[in-house]
């Protein structure tokens, strides 16, 4: 999700301008494919078949951006837990992209296994559904020889990250693209700000403050006739077995920027505090409504990370890096202190990530974001586990753990009982720090 600062930059940055800025920031290998003009697709046709796994608002946007990125792209298959959502978003995309949407009724799929049919029908899949399934759906597509765009987060538990790492490795072996929805890496202004941090504009990094404070996200009323599992899937951000909760779901953008500023390193340990104070009604599921995590890096730098989903409170979305000679506000593309600088350009990172993907496919020079997408997501997972358990969690513990939120993604099926059910009064039980055990 973008803050107002992230989404208000417009669409004025050209591919050439973005490549120049990001190459300077050290991402030339990932974005080099943008220099190449489209060719005939490897399968012998100029058409690239696109499939959607998930038909919520985010993936509808991603599909439109994919079709915008390549005139030869055609949306051919869609799936979601709910068929009405599939067909509704098909009509939305037809209005936006016209003849590029060629999904017939036989290629509209519903239920937990719908992703298999989309993968079979497509050359590239865009994945933005409940994050629990991102690793399984990504590796399934890559094993089938398909290119992948996958939204953040890239897993919700250590077991999921291990699977996504495997997906990234297989993509490299097969020469397939794997592009992440961590869009900060594709924002020219952020890239230039990070470059200047690395070049010493604020001196040595002393600490980082990360904030994502907002009202509850995508609150959906319960429709009559839904089973318990259908209800939970319809409001998946509010159930941690599906979304991973808010450190993983929301702070992943922030922690990706923090890790990037620290030259793509991970903290060695963290401790967190969290709970549910006011968003206790059944509609808010079983997630916490506030979290704070302190991460410690090997050189002593600390990252102070905060997220909250509570009504009627102060809101803020920011990534501020404090240095010995000044400070950098990454999402505002501003440096102050001994250096006074502000980036004045415009960027459209949500579009550019798809431009990169399809340029990589057309050129035969695959783009693979597997390294930072798994690292940044695991940083948030260790923070979430610390908030849930009340324990200090180390990077080594998170890396070695096989913990997952049951059930396993591959064991989910239509008609199943969800792993959490409402308690007395209708509200759902939440993890209890000091009592809940995970790793």
VEXDREN-2710 file (C-alpha; in Angstrom, 1 decimal):
% VEXDREN-2710
k/r/px/py/pz
1/UNK/0.0/0.0/0.0
2/UNK/1.3/3.4/-0.9
3/UNK/1.4/6.4/1.4
4/UNK/0.3/9.8/0.0
5/UNK/3.9/10.6/-0.6
6/UNK/4.6/7.4/-2.5
7/UNK/1.5/7.5/-4.7
8/UNK/1.4/11.3/-5.4
9/UNK/4.6/11.4/-7.5
10/UNK/2.7/11.1/-10.8
11/UNK/3.8/9.3/-13.9
12/UNK/6.4/11.6/-15.4
13/UNK/9.6/9.4/-15.0
14/UNK/10.7/7.8/-18.3
15/UNK/12.2/4.3/-18.4
16/UNK/15.6/5.9/-19.4
17/UNK/15.5/8.4/-16.5
18/UNK/14.6/5.6/-14.0
19/UNK/17.3/3.3/-15.3
20/UNK/19.9/6.0/-15.0
21/UNK/18.9/6.8/-11.4
22/UNK/18.6/3.2/-10.3
23/UNK/21.8/2.0/-12.0
24/UNK/23.6/4.7/-9.9
25/UNK/22.0/3.1/-6.8
26/UNK/23.4/-0.3/-7.7
27/UNK/20.4/-2.0/-9.3
28/UNK/21.7/-2.1/-12.9
29/UNK/21.7/-5.8/-13.1
30/UNK/18.0/-6.1/-12.2
31/UNK/16.9/-3.3/-14.5
32/UNK/19.2/-3.7/-17.5
33/UNK/16.5/-5.5/-19.4
34/UNK/14.6/-2.2/-19.8
35/UNK/17.2/-1.0/-22.4
36/UNK/16.0/-3.6/-24.9
37/UNK/13.1/-3.3/-27.3
38/UNK/10.4/-6.0/-27.3
39/UNK/11.1/-9.0/-29.6
40/UNK/8.9/-11.9/-30.7
41/UNK/8.0/-13.8/-27.5
42/UNK/10.0/-17.0/-26.9
43/UNK/7.0/-19.2/-27.6
44/UNK/7.0/-18.0/-31.2
45/UNK/4.1/-15.5/-30.8
46/UNK/4.0/-11.8/-30.1
47/UNK/1.3/-12.5/-27.6
48/UNK/2.2/-13.0/-23.9
49/UNK/-0.6/-14.7/-22.0
50/UNK/-1.2/-13.2/-18.5
51/UNK/-3.0/-14.9/-15.7
52/UNK/-4.3/-13.4/-12.4
53/UNK/-4.1/-15.3/-9.1
54/UNK/-6.3/-13.2/-6.8
55/UNK/-8.9/-10.7/-7.9
56/UNK/-8.9/-8.1/-5.2
57/UNK/-8.1/-4.5/-5.8
58/UNK/-4.4/-4.8/-5.7
59/UNK/-4.1/-7.6/-8.3
60/UNK/-6.6/-5.8/-10.5
61/UNK/-4.3/-2.9/-10.5
62/UNK/-1.3/-5.1/-11.1
63/UNK/-3.0/-6.8/-14.1
64/UNK/-3.9/-3.4/-15.6
65/UNK/-0.2/-2.4/-15.2
66/UNK/1.0/-5.6/-16.8
67/UNK/-1.3/-5.0/-19.8
68/UNK/0.0/-1.4/-20.0
69/UNK/3.6/-2.5/-19.9
70/UNK/3.3/-4.6/-23.1
71/UNK/0.9/-4.1/-26.0
72/UNK/1.2/-7.8/-26.8
73/UNK/0.1/-8.9/-23.3
74/UNK/-3.4/-10.5/-23.1
75/UNK/-5.2/-11.4/-19.9
76/UNK/-6.4/-14.9/-20.5
77/UNK/-7.2/-16.5/-17.1
78/UNK/-8.3/-15.3/-13.6
79/UNK/-9.0/-17.0/-10.2
80/UNK/-10.1/-16.1/-6.7
81/UNK/-11.8/-17.8/-3.8
82/UNK/-15.1/-16.1/-5.0
83/UNK/-16.4/-16.4/-8.6
84/UNK/-18.4/-13.2/-8.3
85/UNK/-15.2/-11.3/-7.6
86/UNK/-13.5/-12.9/-10.6
87/UNK/-16.3/-11.9/-13.0
88/UNK/-16.7/-8.5/-11.5
89/UNK/-13.0/-7.7/-11.9
90/UNK/-13.0/-9.1/-15.4
91/UNK/-15.6/-6.5/-16.4
92/UNK/-13.6/-3.8/-14.6
93/UNK/-10.5/-4.7/-16.6
94/UNK/-12.4/-4.9/-19.9
95/UNK/-13.5/-1.3/-19.4
96/UNK/-9.9/-0.3/-18.7
97/UNK/-8.0/-2.4/-21.2
98/UNK/-10.5/-3.4/-23.9
99/UNK/-9.3/-6.0/-26.4
100/UNK/-6.3/-7.0/-24.2
101/UNK/-8.8/-8.8/-21.9
102/UNK/-9.8/-12.1/-23.5
103/UNK/-10.9/-14.1/-20.5
104/UNK/-13.8/-16.4/-21.4
105/UNK/-16.1/-18.1/-18.8
106/UNK/-14.1/-21.3/-19.1
107/UNK/-11.0/-19.5/-17.8
108/UNK/-12.6/-18.0/-14.7
109/UNK/-11.8/-20.2/-11.8
110/UNK/-12.9/-20.1/-8.1
111/UNK/-11.7/-21.9/-5.0
112/UNK/-8.4/-22.8/-3.4
113/UNK/-7.2/-24.8/-6.4
114/UNK/-8.0/-22.2/-9.1
115/UNK/-4.4/-21.1/-9.2
116/UNK/-3.4/-24.4/-10.9
117/UNK/-5.7/-23.7/-13.8
118/UNK/-4.4/-20.1/-14.2
119/UNK/-0.8/-21.3/-14.2
120/UNK/-1.6/-23.9/-16.9
121/UNK/-3.2/-21.3/-19.1
122/UNK/-0.6/-18.5/-18.8
123/UNK/2.9/-17.5/-19.8
124/UNK/3.2/-15.0/-16.9
125/UNK/1.2/-14.9/-13.7
126/UNK/0.5/-11.9/-11.4
127/UNK/-0.1/-13.0/-7.8
128/UNK/-1.7/-10.8/-5.2
129/UNK/-4.0/-12.8/-3.0
130/UNK/-3.7/-13.8/0.7
131/UNK/0.0/-13.7/1.4
132/UNK/0.0/-17.2/3.0
133/UNK/-0.2/-18.6/-0.5
134/UNK/2.4/-16.4/-2.3
135/UNK/5.3/-18.8/-1.9
136/UNK/3.2/-21.9/-3.0
137/UNK/1.7/-20.1/-6.0
138/UNK/5.0/-18.6/-7.0
139/UNK/7.0/-21.8/-6.9
140/UNK/4.2/-23.7/-8.6
141/UNK/4.2/-21.2/-11.5
142/UNK/8.0/-21.2/-11.8
143/UNK/8.3/-25.0/-11.7
144/UNK/5.8/-24.9/-14.6
145/UNK/8.1/-22.6/-16.6
146/UNK/6.1/-19.4/-16.1
147/UNK/7.3/-15.9/-15.3
148/UNK/6.0/-14.4/-12.0
149/UNK/5.1/-11.1/-10.5
150/UNK/4.2/-11.5/-6.8
151/UNK/3.0/-8.9/-4.4
152/UNK/4.4/-8.3/-1.0
153/UNK/4.8/-9.8/1.6
154/UNK/6.6/-12.8/0.1
155/UNK/5.5/-15.2/2.9
156/UNK/4.1/-14.9/6.4
157/UNK/6.3/-17.4/8.3
158/UNK/9.8/-18.8/8.1
159/UNK/8.6/-21.9/6.2
160/UNK/7.1/-19.7/3.5
161/UNK/10.3/-17.8/3.1
162/UNK/12.2/-21.0/2.6
163/UNK/9.8/-21.9/-0.1
164/UNK/10.1/-18.5/-1.8
165/UNK/13.9/-18.8/-1.7
166/UNK/13.6/-22.1/-3.5
167/UNK/11.3/-20.4/-6.1
168/UNK/13.9/-17.7/-6.7
169/UNK/16.7/-20.3/-7.2
170/UNK/14.6/-22.3/-9.6
171/UNK/13.7/-19.1/-11.5
172/UNK/17.4/-18.4/-12.0
173/UNK/18.1/-22.0/-13.2
174/UNK/15.2/-21.8/-15.7
175/UNK/15.9/-18.3/-16.9
176/UNK/12.6/-17.0/-15.7
177/UNK/11.6/-13.6/-14.3
178/UNK/10.6/-13.2/-10.6
179/UNK/9.6/-9.6/-9.9
180/UNK/8.6/-8.4/-6.4
181/UNK/5.8/-6.0/-5.5
182/UNK/8.2/-4.2/-3.1
183/UNK/7.8/-1.1/-5.3
184/UNK/10.3/1.1/-3.4
185/UNK/13.1/-0.5/-5.4
186/UNK/11.5/0.9/-8.6
187/UNK/11.0/4.4/-7.4
188/UNK/13.6/6.7/-9.0
189/UNK/13.5/9.3/-6.1
190/UNK/14.0/6.6/-3.4
191/UNK/16.8/5.1/-5.4
192/UNK/18.6/8.5/-5.7
193/UNK/18.1/9.1/-2.0
194/UNK/19.5/5.7/-1.0
195/UNK/22.5/6.3/-3.4
196/UNK/23.3/9.6/-1.6
197/UNK/23.0/7.9/1.8
198/UNK/25.5/5.2/0.6
199/UNK/27.8/8.0/-0.8
200/UNK/28.0/9.6/2.7
201/UNK/25.5/12.5/2.4
202/UNK/24.4/12.0/6.0
203/UNK/27.6/10.5/7.3
204/UNK/27.5/7.2/9.2
205/UNK/24.0/5.8/9.9
206/UNK/23.2/6.1/13.6
207/UNK/19.5/4.9/13.7
208/UNK/16.4/4.5/11.5
209/UNK/12.8/5.2/12.3
210/UNK/10.1/3.5/10.4
211/UNK/6.4/4.3/10.7
212/UNK/3.2/2.9/9.2
213/UNK/0.3/4.3/11.3
214/UNK/-3.2/4.2/9.9
215/UNK/-6.8/3.2/10.4
216/UNK/-7.8/-0.4/10.0
217/UNK/-7.2/-1.6/6.4
218/UNK/-9.9/-2.9/4.1
219/UNK/-12.6/-3.6/6.6
220/UNK/-15.4/-5.6/5.0
221/UNK/-18.8/-6.4/6.4
222/UNK/-19.8/-10.1/6.7
223/UNK/-22.2/-11.1/3.9
224/UNK/-25.0/-13.5/4.6
225/UNK/-24.5/-17.1/3.5
226/UNK/-20.7/-17.2/3.8
227/UNK/-19.1/-20.1/5.6
228/UNK/-16.6/-19.3/8.3
229/UNK/-13.6/-19.9/6.1
230/UNK/-15.2/-17.9/3.2
231/UNK/-15.8/-15.0/5.6
232/UNK/-12.2/-15.1/6.8
233/UNK/-10.8/-15.3/3.2
234/UNK/-13.0/-12.4/2.2
235/UNK/-11.3/-10.2/4.9
236/UNK/-7.9/-11.9/4.9
237/UNK/-6.0/-8.9/6.2
238/UNK/-7.6/-9.4/9.6
239/UNK/-6.6/-13.0/10.1
240/UNK/-3.0/-13.8/10.8
241/UNK/-3.1/-17.3/9.3
242/UNK/-3.8/-15.7/6.0
243/UNK/-2.0/-12.3/6.1
244/UNK/0.8/-12.7/8.7
245/UNK/-0.6/-9.5/10.6
246/UNK/0.6/-6.0/10.2
247/UNK/4.3/-6.0/10.8
248/UNK/4.6/-8.5/7.9
249/UNK/1.8/-7.0/5.8
250/UNK/2.5/-3.3/6.1
251/UNK/5.9/-2.6/7.6
252/UNK/7.5/-4.8/4.9
253/UNK/7.8/-1.8/2.6
254/UNK/9.5/0.2/5.4
255/UNK/11.8/-2.6/6.4
256/UNK/12.8/-3.1/2.8
257/UNK/13.8/0.5/2.6
258/UNK/15.7/0.2/5.9
259/UNK/17.6/-2.9/4.7
260/UNK/18.4/-1.2/1.4
261/UNK/19.8/1.9/3.2
262/UNK/22.0/-0.5/5.2
263/UNK/23.3/-1.9/2.0
264/UNK/21.0/-4.9/1.9
265/UNK/21.9/-6.4/5.3
266/UNK/19.6/-7.9/7.9
267/UNK/19.5/-7.1/11.7
268/UNK/20.9/-9.7/14.0
269/UNK/18.0/-9.6/16.5
270/UNK/14.9/-7.8/17.6
271/UNK/12.4/-7.5/20.4
272/UNK/8.8/-6.3/19.9
273/UNK/5.7/-5.2/21.7
274/UNK/2.2/-5.5/20.4
275/UNK/-1.4/-6.3/21.2
276/UNK/-5.0/-5.4/20.6
277/UNK/-6.4/-2.5/22.5
278/UNK/-9.5/-1.1/20.8
279/UNK/-10.2/-2.9/17.5
280/UNK/-11.7/-5.9/19.2
281/UNK/-15.0/-6.4/17.4
282/UNK/-15.4/-9.6/15.3
283/UNK/-15.0/-7.7/12.1
284/UNK/-11.3/-7.1/13.0
285/UNK/-10.5/-10.8/13.2
286/UNK/-7.6/-12.0/15.3
287/UNK/-4.8/-9.6/14.4
288/UNK/-3.2/-7.0/16.7
289/UNK/-4.0/-3.3/16.3
290/UNK/-0.6/-2.0/17.3
291/UNK/3.1/-3.2/17.1
292/UNK/6.5/-1.7/17.9
293/UNK/9.7/-3.5/17.1
294/UNK/13.3/-2.6/17.8
295/UNK/15.9/-4.2/15.5
296/UNK/19.6/-4.3/16.3
297/UNK/22.2/-4.5/13.6
298/UNK/25.7/-6.0/13.8
299/UNK/27.3/-2.5/13.9
300/UNK/25.0/-1.4/16.7
301/UNK/22.6/0.6/14.5
302/UNK/19.1/0.3/15.7
303/UNK/15.9/0.4/13.7
304/UNK/12.8/1.6/15.5
305/UNK/9.7/0.3/13.7
306/UNK/6.1/1.1/14.4
307/UNK/2.7/0.1/12.9
308/UNK/-0.8/0.6/14.0
309/UNK/-4.3/0.0/12.6
310/UNK/-6.6/1.9/15.0
311/UNK/-9.3/4.5/14.3
312/UNK/-9.2/8.0/15.6
313/UNK/-5.4/8.2/16.1
314/UNK/-2.4/10.0/14.6
315/UNK/-1.4/8.6/11.2
316/UNK/2.0/8.7/9.6
317/UNK/3.9/6.8/6.9
318/UNK/7.7/7.5/6.9
319/UNK/11.2/6.1/6.6
320/UNK/13.7/8.4/8.3
321/UNK/17.4/7.6/8.4
322/UNK/19.4/9.5/11.0
323/UNK/23.1/10.0/10.4
324/UNK/26.2/11.6/12.0
325/UNK/26.0/14.5/9.5
326/UNK/22.3/14.8/8.8
327/UNK/19.1/12.9/8.1
328/UNK/17.4/11.4/5.1
329/UNK/13.6/11.1/4.7
330/UNK/13.4/8.4/2.0
331/UNK/9.7/8.6/1.1
332/UNK/9.9/12.4/0.8
333/UNK/13.2/12.1/-1.1
334/UNK/14.8/14.7/1.1
335/UNK/18.2/15.0/2.8
336/UNK/19.0/17.7/5.4
337/UNK/22.0/18.6/7.6
338/UNK/25.4/19.2/6.2
339/UNK/23.8/18.4/2.8
340/UNK/20.6/20.1/1.8
341/UNK/19.0/18.2/-1.1
342/UNK/15.6/17.3/-2.4
343/UNK/14.6/15.2/-5.4
344/UNK/12.1/17.0/-7.6
345/UNK/11.2/14.3/-10.1
346/UNK/8.2/12.1/-10.6
347/UNK/7.9/8.4/-10.6
348/UNK/5.4/5.6/-11.1
349/UNK/7.0/2.5/-9.4
350/UNK/3.9/0.4/-9.6
351/UNK/4.0/0.7/-13.4
352/UNK/7.7/0.5/-13.7
353/UNK/7.9/-2.9/-11.9
354/UNK/5.8/-4.3/-14.7
355/UNK/7.7/-2.5/-17.4
356/UNK/10.8/-4.2/-16.0
357/UNK/9.1/-7.6/-15.9
358/UNK/7.9/-7.6/-19.5
359/UNK/11.1/-6.0/-20.8
360/UNK/13.0/-8.9/-19.2
361/UNK/10.7/-11.4/-20.8
362/UNK/10.9/-9.9/-24.2
363/UNK/14.7/-9.5/-24.1
364/UNK/15.5/-12.9/-22.7
365/UNK/17.3/-11.2/-19.9
366/UNK/15.4/-12.4/-16.8
367/UNK/14.9/-10.2/-13.8
368/UNK/15.1/-11.8/-10.4
369/UNK/14.3/-9.9/-7.1
370/UNK/14.5/-13.0/-5.0
371/UNK/17.4/-11.8/-2.7
372/UNK/15.9/-8.7/-1.3
373/UNK/12.3/-9.8/-1.4
374/UNK/12.9/-12.8/0.9
375/UNK/15.3/-10.9/3.2
376/UNK/13.0/-8.0/3.8
377/UNK/10.0/-10.2/4.4
378/UNK/11.9/-12.4/6.9
379/UNK/13.0/-9.2/8.8
380/UNK/9.3/-8.4/9.3
381/UNK/8.4/-12.0/10.2
382/UNK/11.0/-12.1/13.0
383/UNK/9.5/-8.9/14.3
384/UNK/6.0/-10.2/14.2
385/UNK/7.0/-13.4/16.0
386/UNK/8.7/-11.3/18.7
387/UNK/5.5/-9.3/19.2
388/UNK/3.3/-12.4/19.4
389/UNK/5.6/-14.3/21.8
390/UNK/7.1/-11.5/23.8
391/UNK/10.6/-13.0/23.2
392/UNK/13.7/-11.7/21.6
393/UNK/14.1/-13.3/18.2
394/UNK/17.4/-13.5/16.4
395/UNK/18.0/-13.6/12.6
396/UNK/19.6/-17.0/12.9
397/UNK/16.5/-18.3/14.7
398/UNK/14.2/-17.0/12.0
399/UNK/16.4/-18.4/9.3
400/UNK/16.7/-21.8/10.7
401/UNK/13.0/-22.2/11.8
402/UNK/10.5/-24.3/10.0
403/UNK/7.6/-22.7/11.8
404/UNK/4.4/-22.1/9.8
405/UNK/0.9/-20.9/10.6
406/UNK/-1.3/-24.0/10.2
407/UNK/-2.7/-25.3/8.0
408/UNK/0.0/-25.6/5.3
409/UNK/-1.0/-23.7/2.2
410/UNK/-1.1/-26.9/0.1
411/UNK/-3.5/-28.4/2.6
412/UNK/-6.1/-25.7/2.3
413/UNK/-9.2/-26.8/0.4
414/UNK/-12.8/-25.7/-0.3
415/UNK/-15.1/-26.4/2.6
416/UNK/-12.3/-26.6/5.2
417/UNK/-12.6/-25.5/8.8
418/UNK/-10.4/-22.4/9.4
419/UNK/-7.8/-22.8/12.2
420/UNK/-9.4/-20.0/14.3
421/UNK/-13.0/-19.6/15.2
422/UNK/-14.8/-16.9/17.2
423/UNK/-14.9/-17.2/21.0
424/UNK/-17.5/-16.0/23.5
425/UNK/-19.1/-12.8/22.4
426/UNK/-18.1/-13.4/18.8
427/UNK/-14.6/-12.0/18.9
428/UNK/-11.6/-14.1/17.9
429/UNK/-8.8/-15.1/20.2
430/UNK/-5.4/-13.5/19.6
431/UNK/-1.8/-14.5/20.5
432/UNK/-0.7/-13.9/24.1
433/UNK/2.8/-12.5/24.5
434/UNK/4.6/-14.5/27.2
435/UNK/2.4/-17.5/26.6
436/UNK/2.3/-18.0/22.8
437/UNK/5.2/-20.2/21.5
438/UNK/6.4/-20.2/17.9
439/UNK/10.2/-20.7/17.5
END
